[in-house]
Structures are given as C-alpha cells and as structure tokens.
C-alpha cells in the first residue's frame, strides 16, 4: 500500500491509500488503535475505488482483539464487515471502478478499547486497482 499525497482536482483526488500489490499476499493496511470507550452507534465510513478484474478478493475487518479468529460473526471481537466481491450475505450492487462511500454499522464495537480497521487484499492479477480514501470512525460519545 502506498500513501498518495494531496493532488489537485477536487475531493476525489485528495490524499488516499493505493494498493500496489508488491510482494506476496495477503496484503494488509491496518489503521492505528482507537479507543471507543463511552461511545454508541459507531460507524466505519470510508470511500474507495475497486476493480474486481485486478483485485478479485479483498475484505475490510474491524477488530478489538488483534485480529484473532476473524469471521463475519465475530461481533465485538474481530468481524469481517465487508467482502469484495460482495457475497450473498451483504449483496449490494458494486459497479467496479466507480468511486463510492461505504458506511458500515460497527456498533458491536461500542465501548471497546484498541479497535482497529484493516483493509486486506487476498489475491490480485495484472495491475491491481483498489484505492481507499477517508477512513473515519464516527459515532456518539455517552
């Protein structure tokens, strides 16, 4: 993953993280720890551009336990919150190569400490395209 600095041309082109596919996978980009003590209704908000022809398998994971035992049902410990491509369990129309924003309910991590977000690419082909913009944890303080 490479951090691309501030570019001219508007919000879509502002600073972002670009998946490069260098080396061998899985390729992971992990956000620093966040303390969500005394919070409620937390959401993970991020924007992205993804091309399923070059990055056929990727996922977004939220963890409060150091990414141990991650699954789609790891509520409050380590949960895979998004798969690309989308599986039937969260079927959404993904128009590949289009800029989009995703808002994910992560309220099962309310009141947790050491919460991290990870973007993980499991496979790639050719010149990969998966850019991640503006990763934010949003919610309310108690």
C-alpha positions in Angstrom: 0.0 0.0 0.0 1.3 3.5 -0.8 0.0 6.8 0.5 -0.6 9.2 -2.3 -0.3 12.8 -1.3 -2.6 15.8 -1.9 -3.3 16.2 -5.6 -5.2 19.0 -7.3 -8.5 18.3 -8.9 -11.1 18.1 -6.1 -12.1 15.7 -3.3 -12.0 12.6 -5.3 -8.3 13.2 -5.9 -7.3 14.2 -2.4 -4.8 12.1 -0.4 -5.5 8.4 -0.4 -4.1 4.9 0.0 -3.3 2.9 -3.1 -2.9 -0.8 -3.2 0.3 -1.7 -5.1 0.4 -5.5 -4.9 4.1 -5.5 -4.3 5.5 -8.7 -2.8 3.3 -11.6 -1.8 -0.1 -11.6 -0.2 -2.2 -11.3 1.7 -1.6 -7.5 1.6 -2.8 -5.6 4.7 -3.2 -2.0 5.6 -4.1 -1.5 9.3 -5.3 1.7 10.9 -4.0 2.7 14.3 -5.8 1.8 17.6 -8.8 3.8 18.5 -10.4 3.9 22.0 -14.2 3.7 21.6 -14.8 3.8 25.4 -18.1 5.5 26.2 -19.4 5.5 22.7 -22.5 4.4 21.0 -23.8 3.9 17.4 -20.3 3.7 15.9 -20.0 3.6 12.1 -17.0 2.9 9.9 -17.0 5.3 7.0 -14.6 5.1 4.0 -14.5 5.7 0.3 -12.9 3.5 -2.3 -12.4 2.6 -5.9 -12.2 -1.1 -6.6 -11.7 -3.1 -9.8 -12.8 -6.7 -9.5 -10.8 -7.8 -12.5 -7.5 -6.9 -10.8 -8.4 -7.4 -7.2 -10.8 -10.3 -7.1 -10.7 -10.9 -3.4 -10.5 -8.2 -0.6 -12.1 -7.6 2.7 -12.5 -5.0 5.5 -12.0 -6.2 9.0 -12.7 -4.4 12.4 -11.0 -5.9 15.5 -10.7 -5.2 19.2 -8.6 -8.4 19.8 -5.6 -8.0 17.5 -7.3 -9.7 14.5 -7.6 -13.1 16.2 -10.3 -15.5 14.9 -11.9 -13.1 12.5 -15.2 -14.1 10.9 -18.5 -12.5 9.7 -20.0 -13.2 13.1 -17.1 -12.1 15.3 -19.3 -9.5 17.0 -17.3 -7.1 19.0 -14.1 -9.1 18.8 -12.9 -9.5 15.2 -15.5 -9.1 12.4 -15.2 -9.1 8.6 -17.5 -6.3 7.8 -17.2 -6.3 4.0 -16.1 -8.7 1.3 -15.2 -7.7 -2.2 -16.8 -9.0 -4.3 -19.9 -8.9 -2.1 -21.1 -12.4 -1.0 -24.8 -13.1 -0.8 -24.8 -12.2 2.9 -24.4 -8.5 2.1 -25.4 -8.4 -1.6 -25.1 -4.9 -2.9 -24.6 -3.7 -6.5 -20.9 -2.9 -6.8 -20.2 -1.0 -10.0 -16.5 -1.7 -10.2 -14.1 1.1 -10.9 -16.6 3.7 -9.6 -15.8 6.0 -6.6 -18.1 5.2 -3.8 -18.5 5.6 0.0 -19.4 2.8 2.4 -21.0 3.3 5.8 -20.8 0.2 8.0 -22.6 -0.3 11.3 -19.8 -1.3 13.8 -21.9 -0.6 17.0 -20.9 -4.0 18.3 -17.5 -2.3 19.0 -19.1 0.4 21.1 -17.2 0.8 24.5 -14.3 -1.3 23.2 -10.7 -0.1 23.5 -7.9 -0.8 21.0 -10.3 -1.0 18.0 -8.5 -1.3 14.6 -9.6 -1.4 11.0 -7.8 -3.4 8.4 -8.1 -3.4 4.6 -6.9 -6.8 3.3 -6.4 -7.9 -0.3 -6.2 -11.7 -0.6 -5.5 -12.0 -4.3 -4.6 -9.9 -7.4 -4.0 -10.1 -11.1 -2.4 -7.7 -13.5 -2.1 -4.1 -12.4 -4.3 -4.0 -9.3 -6.7 -1.2 -8.5 -8.0 -0.7 -5.0 -7.8 2.8 -3.6 -9.0 3.7 -0.1 -10.0 7.3 0.9 -11.0 9.0 4.1 -11.2 6.2 6.7 -13.3 7.6 9.6 -14.8 6.1 12.8 -18.0 8.1 13.5 -20.4 7.8 16.4 -21.6 9.4 19.6 -20.0 9.9 23.0 -22.0 8.8 26.0 
